[in-house]
Amino acid sequence: MIRLRWPYRNKALGCAVQKDTQVAARDCGARFATLVAMERFLFFIGMNVGGAVGWWIGDCLGYGLTGEFLLSAAGSTAGIVVVWRIITSDRD
């Protein structure tokens, strides 16, 4: 499994690093889990919307099933890239 590093974790959540308080760490972890779940949901939406747009463009241009499938894959990739840029833009 790939483990991603989250250098923005404490900054994005407003969590102060407190080793002596387990409650604060648990609260920060819960907010972080919610943030990750929201990111995954946004990736899911972006991928599906991008794929649908790609499929629609392929259908309008009359490329047939193979062309529609390839444009749908490209649209899904574009949707993921757009969501990734939106998510990372507010972390500065």
C-alpha positions as CSV (number, residue, x, y, z in Angstrom):
1,M,0.0,0.0,0.0
2,I,1.2,3.5,-0.9
3,R,1.5,5.7,2.1
4,L,1.2,9.4,1.3
5,R,2.9,12.1,3.3
6,W,0.6,14.9,4.5
7,P,2.8,17.8,5.3
8,Y,-0.1,20.1,5.4
9,R,-2.0,18.1,8.0
10,N,-1.5,20.3,11.1
11,K,-1.7,23.5,9.1
12,A,-4.9,22.6,7.2
13,L,-6.7,21.4,10.3
14,G,-5.5,24.0,12.7
15,C,-4.2,21.3,15.0
16,A,-1.4,22.1,17.4
17,V,1.1,19.3,18.0
18,Q,0.4,18.3,21.6
19,K,2.0,15.1,22.8
20,D,0.6,15.2,26.3
21,T,-3.0,15.3,25.4
22,Q,-4.6,12.3,23.8
23,V,-7.9,14.0,23.3
24,A,-6.4,16.7,21.2
25,A,-4.6,14.1,19.1
26,R,-7.8,12.1,18.7
27,D,-9.8,15.2,17.7
28,C,-7.1,16.1,15.1
29,G,-7.1,12.6,13.7
30,A,-10.9,12.6,13.3
31,R,-10.8,15.9,11.4
32,F,-8.0,14.5,9.3
33,A,-10.0,11.4,8.5
34,T,-12.9,13.6,7.5
35,L,-10.6,15.7,5.3
36,V,-9.3,12.5,3.5
37,A,-12.9,11.2,3.1
38,M,-14.0,14.5,1.5
39,E,-11.0,14.4,-0.8
40,R,-11.9,10.9,-2.0
41,F,-15.5,12.0,-2.5
42,L,-14.4,15.0,-4.6
43,F,-12.1,12.7,-6.7
44,F,-15.0,10.4,-7.3
45,I,-17.2,13.2,-8.4
46,G,-14.5,14.7,-10.6
47,M,-13.7,11.4,-12.2
48,N,-17.3,10.6,-13.0
49,V,-18.2,14.1,-14.3
50,G,-15.0,14.2,-16.5
51,G,-15.7,10.7,-17.8
52,A,-19.3,11.6,-18.7
53,V,-18.2,14.7,-20.5
54,G,-15.6,12.8,-22.4
55,W,-18.1,10.2,-23.4
56,W,-20.6,12.9,-24.5
57,I,-18.0,14.6,-26.6
58,G,-17.1,11.3,-28.3
59,D,-20.7,10.6,-29.0
60,C,-21.2,14.1,-30.5
61,L,-18.2,13.7,-32.7
62,G,-19.3,10.2,-33.8
63,Y,-16.2,8.3,-32.9
64,G,-18.0,5.1,-32.0
65,L,-17.6,3.0,-28.9
66,T,-13.8,2.8,-28.9
67,G,-13.4,6.6,-29.3
68,E,-16.0,7.3,-26.7
69,F,-14.2,5.0,-24.3
70,L,-10.9,6.6,-24.9
71,L,-12.3,10.1,-24.5
72,S,-14.1,9.0,-21.4
73,A,-10.8,7.8,-19.9
74,A,-9.1,11.1,-20.9
75,G,-12.1,13.0,-19.3
76,S,-11.8,11.0,-16.1
77,T,-8.1,11.9,-15.9
78,A,-8.8,15.6,-16.6
79,G,-11.5,15.5,-13.8
80,I,-9.0,14.1,-11.3
81,V,-6.4,16.7,-12.3
82,V,-8.9,19.5,-11.9
83,V,-10.0,18.3,-8.5
84,W,-6.4,17.8,-7.3
85,R,-5.6,21.4,-8.3
86,I,-8.6,22.7,-6.5
87,I,-7.8,20.8,-3.4
88,T,-4.1,21.8,-3.3
89,S,-4.7,25.4,-4.2
90,D,-6.0,26.4,-0.7
91,R,-3.1,24.8,1.1
92,D,-0.7,27.7,0.6
